Amino acid sequence: MMKTVQRMKKGVLLIMVSILLVTACAAKSKNTGAATPKEAVTQALESARQLDLKTFNAYTDNYIGMKWDFIGFPVEKEYKVFGELLQPYIIKRKRYEEKRRFAEKVVENLAWEIGEIQEEEDGAKAKIHLTLTNKDMSEAVERYVMWITEDTIHDIEYLSGAFSVSGLVDMVSGIVNECDDDLIRFMDETDSICTMDVIVTAYKDNDGWKIYLTDEFINAFMGNIETIETEGYSERLEK
């Protein structure tokens, strides 16, 4: 009987400790949000540069929603940026580490200056004038595309003389498996700097101020990396 009572006491004690730990963790993890638009954009950019994506998501509208398959099961979460790094561990891509290195390289030289901040009369939104500086990723991407094109043409010319299926498979596999590391190499070799002026919108919700992630803002803090997709190739690459 005595042993049973002792076990019950231990069980109650463990439950109480568990509740206290859960409560403490919940209080610690709760994000109160930014008190001002300036704090929100500073937190968003600083966490992007550090690739602290939990904090980045807390101060932005990065999360879009859950993607579902045709049966109705959740497949993956959708985000505006850094989506491949934010999936649950069990469904992360095989090339996660390469994607992580690539993302770190994109934001490691990010710098910014905060200009005028204009809050709306209702106090729910604000316009923030930013000057963002980073390595010119568009140049690195263009040089990478040129290198891939030249290398592929060379391999095709070689295979046309002595065609082999295994050779073609090796060529394609090499491009697919090595592209991120090779792109990182071109990023390291690029000295050009791009500076972009953007106006970012902050909005206020129950947790405080947060930042809208527009395509223009994402492209700016990622070093103008989307230029080729939106504006096409330069004359040199077209030639």
C-alpha positions in Angstrom: 0.0 0.0 0.0 2.8 2.3 1.0 4.6 1.7 -2.3 1.4 2.4 -4.3 1.0 5.8 -2.5 4.7 6.6 -3.3 4.2 5.7 -6.9 1.1 7.9 -7.1 3.0 10.8 -5.5 5.8 10.4 -8.0 3.3 10.3 -10.8 1.6 13.5 -9.7 5.0 15.2 -9.2 6.0 14.2 -12.8 2.8 15.6 -14.2 3.2 18.9 -12.3 6.8 19.2 -13.5 5.7 18.5 -17.1 3.0 21.1 -16.9 5.5 23.7 -15.6 8.0 22.9 -18.3 5.4 23.1 -21.1 4.1 26.4 -19.7 7.6 27.8 -19.4 8.5 26.7 -22.9 5.3 28.2 -24.3 6.0 31.5 -22.6 9.6 31.5 -23.8 8.7 30.7 -27.4 5.9 33.2 -27.7 6.9 36.1 -29.9 5.4 39.4 -28.9 6.2 41.0 -32.3 7.9 44.2 -33.1 6.8 47.4 -31.3 7.6 49.6 -34.3 7.8 49.3 -38.1 11.6 50.0 -37.9 12.1 47.1 -35.4 10.1 44.8 -37.7 12.1 45.4 -40.8 15.4 45.3 -38.8 14.5 42.0 -37.3 13.4 40.6 -40.7 16.6 41.6 -42.5 18.9 40.6 -39.6 17.3 37.2 -39.4 17.5 36.8 -43.2 21.2 37.6 -43.1 21.7 35.0 -40.3 19.3 32.6 -42.0 17.4 32.4 -38.7 14.2 31.4 -40.5 12.1 31.0 -37.3 12.6 34.6 -36.5 12.3 35.6 -40.1 8.9 34.0 -40.3 7.8 35.6 -37.1 8.4 39.1 -38.5 7.1 38.6 -42.0 4.2 37.0 -43.9 6.5 34.4 -45.4 4.2 31.5 -44.7 1.6 31.0 -47.4 -0.2 27.8 -46.4 -0.2 24.0 -46.6 0.0 22.1 -49.9 -2.3 19.1 -50.1 -2.2 16.1 -52.4 -5.2 14.8 -54.3 -6.3 12.5 -51.5 -6.3 15.3 -49.0 -3.1 14.6 -47.1 -0.7 17.5 -46.3 2.4 17.3 -48.6 4.5 20.3 -47.6 4.3 23.9 -46.3 4.5 26.7 -48.8 6.6 29.8 -48.3 7.4 32.9 -50.3 11.1 32.5 -49.8 13.5 29.9 -48.3 10.7 27.3 -48.7 13.1 24.3 -49.3 14.8 25.0 -46.0 11.6 25.2 -44.0 10.1 21.8 -44.6 9.6 19.2 -41.8 12.7 17.0 -41.4 11.0 13.9 -42.7 10.2 15.5 -46.1 13.3 17.7 -46.6 14.9 17.4 -50.0 18.0 15.2 -50.4 20.0 18.2 -51.4 19.1 20.2 -48.3 22.7 20.9 -47.3 23.5 22.3 -50.7 20.4 24.5 -50.7 21.4 25.7 -47.2 24.9 26.6 -48.4 23.5 28.4 -51.4 21.0 30.5 -49.2 23.8 31.4 -46.8 25.9 32.6 -49.7 23.1 34.7 -51.1 22.6 36.7 -47.8 26.0 36.8 -46.2 26.9 40.2 -47.7 23.5 41.8 -47.2 23.5 45.3 -45.8 20.8 48.0 -45.6 20.0 51.5 -44.6 16.5 52.5 -43.3 15.2 55.8 -44.6 12.0 57.6 -44.1 9.1 55.7 -42.4 5.6 56.9 -43.1 2.8 55.5 -40.9 -0.8 55.7 -42.1 -3.3 57.7 -40.1 -5.1 54.6 -38.7 -1.7 53.3 -37.4 -2.2 49.9 -39.1 0.3 50.1 -41.9 3.5 52.0 -42.7 5.8 52.5 -45.7 9.5 52.0 -45.1 12.1 53.4 -47.5 15.1 51.0 -47.7 18.4 51.0 -49.5 19.6 47.4 -49.8 23.2 46.4 -50.8 24.4 42.9 -51.7 26.6 41.1 -54.1 25.2 41.3 -57.6 23.8 37.8 -57.8 22.4 38.4 -61.3 26.0 38.6 -62.6 26.9 35.3 -60.8 23.9 33.6 -62.2 24.6 34.8 -65.8 28.2 33.7 -65.7 27.0 30.3 -64.3 24.5 29.9 -67.2 27.2 30.8 -69.7 29.5 28.2 -68.2 26.8 25.5 -68.2 25.9 26.4 -71.8 29.5 26.2 -73.0 30.2 23.0 -71.1 27.0 21.4 -72.4 27.8 22.4 -76.0 31.3 21.0 -75.7 29.9 17.7 -74.4 27.3 17.5 -77.2 30.0 18.1 -79.8 32.1 15.4 -78.3 29.2 12.9 -78.1 28.2 13.6 -81.7 31.4 12.1 -82.7 31.2 9.1 -80.5 27.7 9.0 -79.1 27.0 6.9 -76.0 23.9 6.8 -73.8 26.0 6.4 -70.7 28.1 9.5 -71.6 24.9 11.5 -72.0 23.6 10.3 -68.7 26.8 11.2 -67.0 26.8 14.7 -68.5 23.2 15.4 -67.4 23.8 13.9 -63.9 26.9 16.1 -63.5 24.9 19.2 -64.2 22.1 18.3 -61.9 24.2 17.2 -59.0 26.9 19.9 -59.1 25.0 23.0 -60.1 24.6 24.5 -56.7 28.2 24.1 -55.7 29.3 25.5 -59.1 26.9 28.4 -58.7 28.4 29.2 -55.3 31.8 29.2 -56.9 30.7 31.9 -59.3 29.1 33.8 -56.5 32.4 33.8 -54.6 34.2 35.0 -57.7 31.8 37.9 -58.4 33.0 41.3 -57.1 30.1 43.4 -58.4 27.8 45.0 -55.9 24.2 46.0 -56.5 22.3 48.7 -54.6 18.6 48.8 -54.8 16.0 51.2 -53.3 12.7 49.7 -52.4 9.6 50.7 -50.4 8.5 48.0 -48.0 5.1 47.8 -46.3 4.8 47.0 -42.7 1.4 46.0 -41.1 0.2 45.7 -37.6 -1.6 42.7 -36.2 -2.3 41.3 -32.7 1.4 40.2 -32.4 2.9 43.6 -33.4 4.4 44.9 -36.6 5.3 42.6 -39.4 6.6 43.0 -43.0 5.0 42.1 -46.3 7.3 40.1 -48.5 6.8 41.4 -52.1 8.7 40.0 -55.1 10.5 43.4 -55.3 11.7 43.2 -51.7 12.8 39.6 -51.9 14.7 40.2 -55.1 16.4 43.3 -53.6 17.6 41.6 -50.4 18.7 38.5 -52.4 21.1 40.6 -54.6 18.9 41.1 -57.6 19.0 37.3 -58.3 15.7 37.3 -60.2 16.9 39.8 -62.9 17.4 37.1 -65.6 14.0 35.6 -65.0 12.2 39.0 -65.2 14.3 41.0 -67.6 16.0 38.4 -69.8 19.7 37.8 -70.6 22.3 40.4 -71.4 23.5 41.0 -74.9 26.7 39.1 -74.1 24.8 36.0 -73.0 22.3 36.2 -75.9 25.3 36.2 -78.3 
